[in-house]
Amino acid sequence: MEDRLEGRYRLLSVVGHGGMGTVWRACDELLERDVAIKEVPGQVVGEARATARLDHPGVVTVHDVLASGDRTWIVMELIRGSSLQQVIDRDGPLAPRRVAEIGCQVLSVLCAVHALGMLHRDVKPSNVLLSADGRVVLTDFGLASLQGEKTGLEGSPAYISPEQARGDEVTEASDLWALGALLYTAVEGRSPFGRSEALASLLAVLIDEYQPPRQAGPLRQVIDGLLRKDVDSRLGAEDAAELLDRVRFELPRRRPRAGAMATVAALVAIVVMGGAWSARWSSVGSGETVLLRPTGATAGTVTYREDAGYAIDIPAGWTRAVKADGIYWQDRGMNRFLRISRVTGDPLAALQAAQKRSPGLHSIRLEASDGGAEWEYTSAGMHSLETRADGYDLLVVAPDARWTPHYRDFDTILRTFRS
């Protein structure tokens, strides 16, 4: 093969082989930049058209298409990084939160693809690039097709959906199935339906149940929802996005210790509290202190410090109430609150006992975390997440219908908790 194309692109090295062609790293000598060039069969230009139609940061930019005889070259942006499959092979399974971050970005690309009336049809870890600058890029649109288009059985057997394996109509749900298999692979280190031979993988997709993931944690719900063999009951894109967001913004497993507290106190010691602030916090008892946040921190919050206890930054508009079971911080306008209580004993056993005393609640999960335990449940239209560790119990409650955005706010607050 010639080392230059069109007298402009100098081929340097092969960086990958896909089902639809070879990918080269090359130098665009006219613009003096590195590019990726994919060599494909002469009549296969659908990938270039499909990719060029998408204006999304999770899709590579197509610069040019060159045709010569029975060969075609697609000149694209060069992504510097590794595929998700390479990362799994090198480092092993990824943490659920990182997998959720990757899944959110891949799902965003799929939504953009589906919005144009297209399907990707080959979502798998080797087609997801993790760039050095943090981008997650879905590649290889060689099998992309229009929705409703008859294409035959094409794709990667371990990630193909049951309806694809049966030869039924391929829909957006088929791409979502593949996303579920990708999430499983990333968190477990192996494909849920991967077998030693392609036919065995297809049969597994059709008739086998996958082994439940052992390391998925809160990601299990979205994986199970996407890997439903029945298309009609499979999790949709909107619900999948919400569940993935919930995993991304889950409560921190480790809370900061007291080391930084002295520094915070020193920074704010020079602040003089005005009358409006004093009036707002008139309910604070004599054994407690409320301080304005230090210069440079997020505006609109105050730091509450319990004497010889914990500290936390609370939105200035929230009200405080002391009750028998702890201190409540309430945002009445949004019908949500945070409760902080001192506790003793084994965290997991205590939450398990609380669950047994509350049979009317719908438990979503109850599990051990680093040094503690978490219990997530719903009741009467409200969503609750209770975390117990290091001698404290933190309970957040908000309307279930808008739990994800509420939880993002709670997560921001709880990250400031230091004991």
Kinemage of the C-alpha trace (Angstrom):
@kinemage 1
@onewidth
@group {chain A} dominant
@subgroup {mainchain}
@vectorlist {calphas} color= white
{ca met a 1} P 0.000 0.000 0.000
{ca glu a 2} L 1.332 3.471 -0.863
{ca asp a 3} L 2.645 5.489 2.096
{ca arg a 4} L 0.829 8.653 0.962
{ca leu a 5} L -2.762 9.249 -0.069
{ca glu a 6} L -3.631 12.033 -2.459
{ca gly a 7} L -0.052 13.247 -1.994
{ca arg a 8} L -1.171 14.710 1.343
{ca tyr a 9} L -1.801 12.049 3.975
{ca arg a 10} L 1.308 10.127 5.054
{ca leu a 11} L 0.433 6.784 6.623
{ca leu a 12} L 2.381 6.148 9.831
{ca ser a 13} L 1.098 3.039 11.600
{ca val a 14} L -1.890 0.745 12.037
{ca val a 15} L -3.804 1.580 15.209
{ca gly a 16} L -6.713 -0.831 14.909
{ca his a 17} L -8.634 -3.388 12.902
{ca gly a 18} L -12.435 -3.360 12.811
{ca gly a 19} L -14.979 -5.588 11.193
{ca met a 20} L -15.379 -3.032 8.422
{ca gly a 21} L -11.753 -1.977 7.858
{ca thr a 22} L -8.275 -1.038 9.083
{ca val a 23} L -7.545 2.191 10.937
{ca trp a 24} L -4.252 4.032 10.407
{ca arg a 25} L -2.588 6.894 12.197
{ca ala a 26} L -1.481 9.361 9.546
{ca cys a 27} L -0.104 12.854 9.157
{ca asp a 28} L -1.991 15.490 7.182
{ca glu a 29} L 1.080 17.196 5.740
{ca leu a 30} L -0.922 20.114 4.340
{ca leu a 31} L -2.389 21.145 7.717
{ca glu a 32} L 0.455 19.587 9.753
{ca arg a 33} L -1.740 17.544 12.071
{ca asp a 34} L -2.200 13.880 12.912
{ca val a 35} L -5.398 12.211 11.757
{ca ala a 36} L -6.971 8.767 11.733
{ca ile a 37} L -7.659 7.161 8.370
{ca lys a 38} L -9.962 4.173 8.041
{ca glu a 39} L -9.598 1.992 4.973
{ca val a 40} L -12.887 0.397 3.933
{ca pro a 41} L -14.246 -1.401 0.841
{ca gly a 42} L -14.800 0.954 -2.049
{ca gln a 43} L -18.579 1.110 -1.917
{ca val a 44} L -18.866 1.305 1.874
{ca val a 45} L -19.227 5.023 2.530
{ca gly a 46} L -22.275 4.789 4.783
{ca glu a 47} L -20.073 5.085 7.874
{ca ala a 48} L -18.694 8.420 6.712
{ca arg a 49} L -22.169 9.730 5.947
{ca ala a 50} L -23.564 8.479 9.268
{ca thr a 51} L -20.705 9.937 11.301
{ca ala a 52} L -20.701 13.252 9.440
{ca arg a 53} L -24.416 13.767 10.171
{ca leu a 54} L -23.770 13.712 13.908
{ca asp a 55} L -22.678 16.889 15.684
{ca his a 56} L -21.821 15.483 19.086
{ca pro a 57} L -18.649 15.525 21.237
{ca gly a 58} L -18.965 11.768 21.616
{ca val a 59} L -18.550 11.185 17.872
{ca val a 60} L -15.327 11.603 15.882
{ca thr a 61} L -15.207 14.419 13.337
{ca val a 62} L -14.953 13.347 9.680
{ca his a 63} L -12.525 15.548 7.743
{ca asp a 64} L -12.518 13.969 4.295
{ca val a 65} L -13.402 10.909 2.186
{ca leu a 66} L -10.985 9.658 -0.467
{ca ala a 67} L -11.943 7.145 -3.162
{ca ser a 68} L -9.624 5.251 -5.476
{ca gly a 69} L -10.610 2.147 -7.409
{ca asp a 70} L -11.986 -0.486 -5.074
{ca arg a 71} L -10.847 1.263 -1.903
{ca thr a 72} L -12.158 4.156 0.150
{ca trp a 73} L -10.439 6.028 2.980
{ca ile a 74} L -12.291 7.997 5.630
{ca val a 75} L -10.115 10.750 7.125
{ca met a 76} L -11.130 11.454 10.703
{ca glu a 77} L -10.108 13.155 13.911
{ca leu a 78} L -7.456 11.139 15.761
{ca ile a 79} L -8.546 10.236 19.286
{ca arg a 80} L -5.604 9.745 21.632
{ca gly a 81} L -6.475 7.161 24.219
{ca ser a 82} L -7.532 3.540 24.666
{ca ser a 83} L -10.704 1.645 23.942
{ca leu a 84} L -12.851 0.600 26.865
{ca gln a 85} L -12.033 -3.023 26.027
{ca gln a 86} L -8.301 -2.282 26.176
{ca val a 87} L -8.725 -0.639 29.575
{ca ile a 88} L -10.689 -3.641 30.895
{ca asp a 89} L -8.101 -6.079 29.517
{ca arg a 90} L -5.254 -4.064 31.041
{ca asp a 91} L -6.689 -2.911 34.377
{ca gly a 92} L -9.604 -5.246 35.035
{ca pro a 93} L -13.208 -4.259 35.877
{ca leu a 94} L -14.028 -0.596 36.459
{ca ala a 95} L -15.790 0.893 39.483
{ca pro a 96} L -19.592 1.270 39.115
{ca arg a 97} L -19.478 5.078 39.278
{ca arg a 98} L -16.874 5.276 36.485
{ca val a 99} L -18.886 2.814 34.396
{ca ala a 100} L -21.993 4.949 34.956
{ca glu a 101} L -20.097 8.027 33.723
{ca ile a 102} L -19.041 6.181 30.575
{ca gly a 103} L -22.529 4.781 30.112
{ca cys a 104} L -24.106 8.237 30.355
{ca gln a 105} L -21.895 9.556 27.573
{ca val a 106} L -22.435 6.550 25.310
{ca leu a 107} L -26.189 6.822 25.897
{ca ser a 108} L -26.046 10.507 24.970
{ca val a 109} L -24.486 9.575 21.615
{ca leu a 110} L -27.096 6.887 21.032
{ca cys a 111} L -29.885 9.383 21.719
{ca ala a 112} L -28.372 11.707 19.113
{ca val a 113} L -28.107 8.807 16.659
{ca his a 114} L -31.713 7.766 17.275
{ca ala a 115} L -32.947 11.349 16.945
{ca leu a 116} L -31.693 11.283 13.329
{ca gly a 117} L -33.670 8.113 12.637
{ca met a 118} L -30.543 5.940 12.705
{ca leu a 119} L -29.297 2.927 14.663
{ca his a 120} L -25.673 2.167 15.574
{ca arg a 121} L -26.054 -1.635 15.757
{ca asp a 122} L -22.528 -2.378 17.031
{ca val a 123} L -22.228 -0.948 20.538
{ca lys a 124} L -19.466 -2.803 22.403
{ca pro a 125} L -16.433 -1.946 24.574
{ca ser a 126} L -13.950 -2.072 21.693
{ca asn a 127} L -15.980 0.634 19.906
{ca val a 128} L -15.851 3.047 22.852
{ca leu a 129} L -12.721 5.196 23.084
{ca leu a 130} L -11.640 6.821 26.336
{ca ser a 131} L -9.540 9.794 25.304
{ca ala a 132} L -6.706 11.284 27.299
{ca asp a 133} L -8.698 14.522 27.749
{ca gly a 134} L -11.665 12.748 29.335
{ca arg a 135} L -13.944 12.397 26.305
{ca val a 136} L -15.879 9.198 25.754
{ca val a 137} L -16.295 8.554 22.038
{ca leu a 138} L -18.495 5.969 20.329
{ca thr a 139} L -16.838 4.846 17.104
{ca asp a 140} L -17.299 2.462 14.169
{ca phe a 141} L -20.557 3.406 12.493
{ca gly a 142} L -19.859 0.863 9.756
{ca leu a 143} L -23.024 -1.067 10.589
{ca ala a 144} L -25.190 1.981 11.195
{ca ser a 145} L -28.544 1.886 9.444
{ca leu a 146} L -31.798 3.767 9.187
{ca gln a 147} L -34.529 2.652 11.556
{ca gly a 148} L -36.764 0.095 9.830
{ca glu a 149} L -34.114 -0.743 7.222
{ca lys a 150} L -33.637 -4.474 6.547
{ca thr a 151} L -29.979 -5.323 7.178
{ca gly a 152} L -29.736 -9.023 8.032
{ca leu a 153} L -27.827 -10.491 10.960
{ca glu a 154} L -24.821 -8.263 11.518
{ca gly a 155} L -22.991 -7.229 14.656
{ca ser a 156} L -20.914 -8.738 17.456
{ca pro a 157} L -22.571 -11.946 18.753
{ca ala a 158} L -21.869 -11.277 22.452
{ca tyr a 159} L -23.548 -7.838 22.227
{ca ile a 160} L -26.288 -8.491 19.696
{ca ser a 161} L -29.860 -8.239 21.005
{ca pro a 162} L -32.291 -11.198 21.085
{ca glu a 163} L -34.454 -9.613 18.389
{ca gln a 164} L -31.388 -9.187 16.159
{ca ala a 165} L -30.420 -12.820 16.751
{ca arg a 166} L -33.955 -13.911 15.757
{ca gly a 167} L -33.923 -11.774 12.623
{ca asp a 168} L -36.739 -9.567 13.912
{ca glu a 169} L -36.952 -5.806 13.426
{ca val a 170} L -34.034 -3.917 14.956
{ca thr a 171} L -35.040 -0.814 16.924
{ca glu a 172} L -33.587 1.753 19.313
{ca ala a 173} L -34.124 -0.823 22.052
{ca ser a 174} L -31.569 -3.061 20.339
{ca asp a 175} L -28.842 -0.443 20.810
{ca leu a 176} L -29.917 -0.087 24.447
{ca trp a 177} L -29.571 -3.856 24.964
{ca ala a 178} L -25.998 -3.610 23.670
{ca leu a 179} L -25.374 -0.725 26.083
{ca gly a 180} L -26.548 -2.953 28.936
{ca ala a 181} L -24.132 -5.683 27.855
{ca leu a 182} L -21.356 -3.090 27.640
{ca leu a 183} L -22.053 -1.847 31.193
{ca tyr a 184} L -22.027 -5.437 32.465
{ca thr a 185} L -18.700 -6.128 30.749
{ca ala a 186} L -17.118 -2.964 32.122
{ca val a 187} L -18.097 -3.648 35.735
{ca glu a 188} L -17.567 -7.440 35.698
{ca gly a 189} L -14.634 -7.757 33.279
{ca arg a 190} L -16.442 -10.169 30.948
{ca ser a 191} L -19.390 -10.145 28.579
{ca pro a 192} L -22.695 -11.492 29.979
{ca phe a 193} L -23.247 -13.650 26.892
{ca gly a 194} L -19.725 -14.100 25.555
{ca arg a 195} L -18.883 -17.705 24.733
{ca ser a 196} L -15.920 -19.378 23.012
{ca glu a 197} L -17.712 -19.510 19.653
{ca ala a 198} L -19.955 -17.020 17.860
{ca leu a 199} L -22.887 -19.452 17.510
{ca ala a 200} L -22.728 -20.292 21.215
{ca ser a 201} L -22.864 -16.575 22.032
{ca leu a 202} L -25.941 -16.113 19.843
{ca leu a 203} L -27.674 -19.063 21.509
{ca ala a 204} L -26.802 -17.650 24.919
{ca val a 205} L -28.401 -14.339 23.957
{ca leu a 206} L -31.546 -16.161 22.850
{ca ile a 207} L -32.063 -18.718 25.607
{ca asp a 208} L -29.618 -18.249 28.508
{ca glu a 209} L -29.958 -16.048 31.570
{ca tyr a 210} L -26.813 -14.115 32.378
{ca gln a 211} L -25.046 -14.611 35.672
{ca pro a 212} L -26.050 -11.727 37.972
{ca pro a 213} L -23.253 -9.160 38.203
{ca arg a 214} L -21.384 -9.362 41.510
{ca gln a 215} L -19.572 -6.026 41.374
{ca ala a 216} L -22.210 -3.731 39.881
{ca gly a 217} L -23.582 -2.398 43.169
{ca pro a 218} L -26.134 0.350 42.390
{ca leu a 219} L -25.493 -0.160 38.663
{ca arg a 220} L -27.307 -3.503 38.843
{ca gln a 221} L -30.732 -1.884 38.379
{ca val a 222} L -29.909 -0.293 35.033
{ca ile a 223} L -28.079 -3.390 33.754
{ca asp a 224} L -31.025 -5.623 34.596
{ca gly a 225} L -33.427 -3.145 32.997
{ca leu a 226} L -31.487 -2.945 29.727
{ca leu a 227} L -30.885 -6.692 29.442
{ca arg a 228} L -34.548 -7.686 29.389
{ca lys a 229} L -35.101 -10.072 26.483
{ca asp a 230} L -38.634 -8.752 25.956
{ca val a 231} L -38.308 -5.556 23.916
{ca asp a 232} L -41.518 -4.021 25.267
{ca ser a 233} L -40.398 -4.280 28.896
{ca arg a 234} L -36.805 -3.190 28.275
{ca leu a 235} L -35.645 -0.012 29.986
{ca gly a 236} L -35.969 3.088 27.798
{ca ala a 237} L -33.321 5.735 27.208
{ca glu a 238} L -34.851 8.352 29.537
{ca asp a 239} L -35.186 5.958 32.470
{ca ala a 240} L -31.710 4.540 31.828
{ca ala a 241} L -30.239 8.057 31.866
{ca glu a 242} L -31.903 8.823 35.197
{ca leu a 243} L -30.654 5.603 36.790
{ca leu a 244} L -27.131 6.149 35.480
{ca asp a 245} L -27.182 9.675 36.878
{ca arg a 246} L -28.258 8.281 40.221
{ca val a 247} L -25.186 6.025 40.301
{ca arg a 248} L -22.885 8.859 39.225
{ca phe a 249} L -24.094 11.132 41.994
{ca glu a 250} L -24.546 8.541 44.767
{ca leu a 251} L -23.538 9.391 48.349
{ca pro a 252} L -19.782 9.492 48.898
{ca arg a 253} L -18.475 6.263 50.381
{ca arg a 254} L -15.849 8.064 52.440
{ca arg a 255} L -16.499 11.381 54.097
{ca pro a 256} L -13.683 13.868 54.834
{ca arg a 257} L -12.278 13.652 58.327
{ca ala a 258} L -11.795 16.535 60.716
{ca gly a 259} L -8.303 17.480 59.537
{ca ala a 260} L -9.406 20.440 57.430
{ca met a 261} L -11.793 21.823 60.044
{ca ala a 262} L -9.190 23.898 61.904
{ca thr a 263} L -8.158 25.548 58.645
{ca val a 264} L -11.773 26.359 57.765
{ca ala a 265} L -12.368 27.834 61.199
{ca ala a 266} L -9.262 29.976 60.911
{ca leu a 267} L -10.277 31.303 57.503
{ca val a 268} L -13.715 32.382 58.643
{ca ala a 269} L -12.765 33.681 62.065
{ca ile a 270} L -12.311 37.199 60.688
{ca val a 271} L -15.795 37.338 59.181
{ca val a 272} L -18.202 39.639 61.007
{ca met a 273} L -21.766 38.366 60.854
{ca gly a 274} L -24.333 41.012 59.886
{ca gly a 275} L -27.735 41.491 61.444
{ca ala a 276} L -29.596 39.665 58.699
{ca trp a 277} L -27.477 36.555 59.196
{ca ser a 278} L -27.880 36.705 62.983
{ca ala a 279} L -31.650 36.955 62.654
{ca arg a 280} L -31.767 34.044 60.213
{ca trp a 281} L -29.847 31.797 62.591
{ca ser a 282} L -31.463 32.910 65.853
{ca ser a 283} L -32.561 29.329 66.531
{ca val a 284} L -28.984 28.076 66.892
{ca gly a 285} L -28.291 26.937 70.456
{ca ser a 286} L -25.546 28.177 72.759
{ca gly a 287} L -23.374 25.089 72.231
{ca glu a 288} L -23.261 25.473 68.432
{ca thr a 289} L -21.679 27.863 65.955
{ca val a 290} L -22.743 29.067 62.522
{ca leu a 291} L -20.091 30.625 60.295
{ca leu a 292} L -20.145 32.241 56.872
{ca arg a 293} L -18.328 30.268 54.217
{ca pro a 294} L -14.690 31.337 53.649
{ca thr a 295} L -13.744 33.635 50.748
{ca gly a 296} L -13.696 31.809 47.422
{ca ala a 297} L -16.196 29.124 48.395
{ca thr a 298} L -19.639 28.701 46.891
{ca ala a 299} L -21.928 31.585 47.744
{ca gly a 300} L -25.315 31.135 49.362
{ca thr a 301} L -24.318 28.671 52.101
{ca val a 302} L -23.362 28.835 55.751
{ca thr a 303} L -21.214 26.451 57.742
{ca tyr a 304} L -22.905 24.807 60.708
{ca arg a 305} L -20.574 23.339 63.322
{ca glu a 306} L -21.800 21.274 66.223
{ca asp a 307} L -19.717 21.881 69.338
{ca ala a 308} L -17.051 19.133 69.539
{ca gly a 309} L -18.833 17.358 66.704
{ca tyr a 310} L -19.344 17.589 62.963
{ca ala a 311} L -19.464 20.461 60.478
{ca ile a 312} L -21.488 20.798 57.295
{ca asp a 313} L -22.271 23.553 54.770
{ca ile a 314} L -26.011 24.185 54.455
{ca pro a 315} L -27.884 26.379 51.914
{ca ala a 316} L -28.673 29.677 53.615
{ca gly a 317} L -32.419 29.451 52.998
{ca trp a 318} L -32.894 26.114 54.771
{ca thr a 319} L -34.453 26.013 58.252
{ca arg a 320} L -33.178 24.027 61.216
{ca ala a 321} L -35.140 22.080 63.807
{ca val a 322} L -33.997 19.933 66.716
{ca lys a 323} L -36.072 16.784 67.244
{ca ala a 324} L -35.702 13.673 69.361
{ca asp a 325} L -34.184 11.653 66.492
{ca gly a 326} L -31.729 14.276 65.269
{ca ile a 327} L -31.247 17.690 63.678
{ca tyr a 328} L -33.388 18.411 60.630
{ca trp a 329} L -32.409 20.797 57.839
{ca gln a 330} L -35.434 21.479 55.645
{ca asp a 331} L -35.938 23.163 52.297
{ca arg a 332} L -39.664 23.774 52.590
{ca gly a 333} L -40.038 25.260 49.113
{ca met a 334} L -38.887 21.980 47.538
{ca asn a 335} L -40.435 19.616 50.114
{ca arg a 336} L -37.115 17.981 50.981
{ca phe a 337} L -34.962 17.624 54.071
{ca leu a 338} L -31.744 16.283 55.569
{ca arg a 339} L -31.588 14.663 59.002
{ca ile a 340} L -28.332 14.168 60.922
{ca ser a 341} L -28.264 11.908 63.989
{ca arg a 342} L -25.595 10.512 66.289
{ca val a 343} L -25.718 6.701 66.393
{ca thr a 344} L -23.842 3.711 67.796
{ca gly a 345} L -23.562 0.047 66.926
{ca asp a 346} L -23.101 -1.870 63.703
{ca pro a 347} L -24.344 0.269 60.752
{ca leu a 348} L -25.597 -2.586 58.560
{ca ala a 349} L -27.346 -4.416 61.396
{ca ala a 350} L -29.041 -1.199 62.521
{ca leu a 351} L -30.424 -0.453 59.055
{ca gln a 352} L -31.526 -4.060 58.596
{ca ala a 353} L -33.423 -3.822 61.878
{ca ala a 354} L -35.025 -0.544 60.761
{ca gln a 355} L -36.101 -2.195 57.514
{ca lys a 356} L -37.793 -5.039 59.422
{ca arg a 357} L -39.686 -2.495 61.543
{ca ser a 358} L -40.990 -0.760 58.392
{ca pro a 359} L -42.747 -3.378 56.213
{ca gly a 360} L -44.762 -0.720 54.376
{ca leu a 361} L -41.691 0.801 52.723
{ca his a 362} L -40.476 -0.253 49.277
{ca ser a 363} L -36.785 -1.065 49.663
{ca ile a 364} L -34.610 -0.440 46.601
{ca arg a 365} L -31.323 -1.562 48.135
{ca leu a 366} L -29.711 -2.129 51.514
{ca glu a 367} L -26.000 -2.823 51.422
{ca ala a 368} L -22.702 -2.378 53.204
{ca ser a 369} L -20.431 0.461 52.118
{ca asp a 370} L -16.898 1.432 53.116
{ca gly a 371} L -17.050 1.486 56.904
{ca gly a 372} L -20.837 1.719 56.990
{ca ala a 373} L -24.099 0.885 55.257
{ca glu a 374} L -26.744 2.456 52.990
{ca trp a 375} L -30.492 1.919 52.680
{ca glu a 376} L -32.498 3.381 49.791
{ca tyr a 377} L -36.285 3.150 49.795
{ca thr a 378} L -39.537 4.863 48.756
{ca ser a 379} L -42.848 5.442 50.524
{ca ala a 380} L -45.941 7.527 49.795
{ca gly a 381} L -44.347 9.328 46.860
{ca met a 382} L -41.151 10.208 48.731
{ca his a 383} L -37.656 8.856 48.061
{ca ser a 384} L -35.181 8.320 50.913
{ca leu a 385} L -31.500 7.438 51.169
{ca glu a 386} L -30.041 6.721 54.601
{ca thr a 387} L -26.293 6.399 55.149
{ca arg a 388} L -24.840 5.242 58.463
{ca ala a 389} L -21.106 5.359 59.204
{ca asp a 390} L -18.525 6.819 61.611
{ca gly a 391} L -21.059 7.291 64.393
{ca tyr a 392} L -23.549 9.312 62.322
{ca asp a 393} L -26.748 8.585 60.416
{ca leu a 394} L -27.499 10.906 57.478
{ca leu a 395} L -30.979 10.670 55.944
{ca val a 396} L -32.034 12.607 52.838
{ca val a 397} L -35.691 12.683 51.707
{ca ala a 398} L -37.285 14.282 48.620
{ca pro a 399} L -40.201 13.676 46.219
{ca asp a 400} L -39.631 10.484 44.230
{ca ala a 401} L -40.794 12.044 40.939
{ca arg a 402} L -37.761 14.344 40.861
{ca trp a 403} L -35.292 12.320 42.899
{ca thr a 404} L -32.267 12.630 40.596
{ca pro a 405} L -31.998 16.457 40.552
{ca his a 406} L -32.811 16.568 44.272
{ca tyr a 407} L -30.093 14.051 44.980
{ca arg a 408} L -27.510 16.073 43.079
{ca asp a 409} L -28.187 18.949 45.486
{ca phe a 410} L -27.988 16.626 48.495
{ca asp a 411} L -24.720 15.173 47.216
{ca thr a 412} L -23.191 18.654 47.034
{ca ile a 413} L -24.193 19.309 50.640
{ca leu a 414} L -23.110 15.931 52.002
{ca arg a 415} L -19.678 16.201 50.446
{ca thr a 416} L -19.010 19.063 52.871
{ca phe a 417} L -19.764 16.890 55.933
{ca arg a 418} L -16.718 16.429 58.165
{ca ser a 419} L -16.685 14.787 61.564
